[in-house]
Structure formats: C-alpha cells, structure tokens
Amino acid sequence: MSSMSLIVFPEALSTSVMVFLLMASAVTSMITATLGAGGGVLLLVLMASWLPPAAIIPVHGIGGPFRHCLRW
C-alpha cells in the first residue's frame, strides 16, 4: 500500500468503519444545520468509538470544510 493511501485510509480502520464515519459526518452536519448545535459533539462521540484519543480532535477539524460544504 502506498504511503498516500495509508494517510487517507489508515490500516487500523476497516472500510465499513470509514464509510460509517463519512455518513455520520453528513448526518451530523444536517443535525447542526437544522437544530443549530449538537451535531459536532455527536460526531466526536462516534469518532471516539474507533479513533485513538489523540486523533479525534485533529480529524474532526480536518473534516470541517467537508461538513460545511454539505450544509450549502
């Protein structure tokens, strides 16, 4: 596996978990758009189930631009 694909798709996460977190990102973005709050915290809780604690906040921050585009 190339080094770029390891950065984008870590070996520790299965494909099903990555797809689930991507869908959860879209759903929690919609929750934030409709209710005004709460989606980000829900996503943090879901990410904590699979990601190491030191990676949760950076990964959540990197996904921000994607989630903001979903709300438009």
C-alpha positions in Angstrom: 0.0 0.0 0.0 1.4 3.4 -0.9 2.2 6.0 1.8 -0.5 8.4 0.5 -3.2 5.7 0.8 -2.1 5.0 4.4 -2.6 8.7 5.2 -6.1 8.8 3.6 -7.1 5.3 4.7 -5.4 4.1 7.9 -5.0 0.4 8.2 -6.5 0.4 11.7 -9.9 1.3 10.3 -11.9 -1.1 8.2 -13.6 0.1 5.1 -17.0 -0.2 6.7 -16.0 2.0 9.7 -14.6 4.6 7.3 -17.9 4.6 5.3 -19.9 4.8 8.5 -17.9 7.8 9.8 -18.3 9.5 6.4 -22.1 9.0 6.5 -22.2 10.0 10.2 -20.4 13.2 9.2 -23.1 14.0 6.7 -25.9 13.2 9.1 -24.4 15.2 12.0 -23.9 18.1 9.7 -27.6 18.1 8.8 -28.4 17.9 12.5 -26.3 21.0 13.1 -27.9 22.8 10.1 -31.4 22.1 11.3 -31.0 22.5 15.1 -28.2 24.9 15.2 -26.0 22.8 17.5 -25.2 19.3 18.7 -24.0 17.6 15.5 -20.3 18.1 16.1 -20.5 16.7 19.6 -22.4 13.7 18.3 -19.7 13.1 15.7 -17.0 13.4 18.3 -18.7 10.7 20.4 -19.0 8.4 17.3 -15.3 9.0 16.3 -14.2 8.2 19.9 -15.5 4.6 19.4 -12.8 3.9 16.7 -10.1 6.5 16.7 -7.4 7.0 19.3 -8.0 9.9 21.7 -5.0 11.9 20.3 -6.5 11.8 16.8 -10.2 12.7 17.5 -9.9 16.5 17.5 -7.5 16.8 14.6 -9.6 14.5 12.4 -12.7 16.4 13.4 -11.0 19.7 12.4 -9.8 18.4 9.1 -13.4 17.2 8.2 -14.8 20.7 8.9 -14.6 22.1 5.4 -16.3 19.0 4.0 -19.2 19.3 6.5 -19.6 23.0 5.8 -19.9 22.2 2.1 -22.7 19.7 2.8 -24.8 22.4 4.5 -24.9 24.6 1.5 
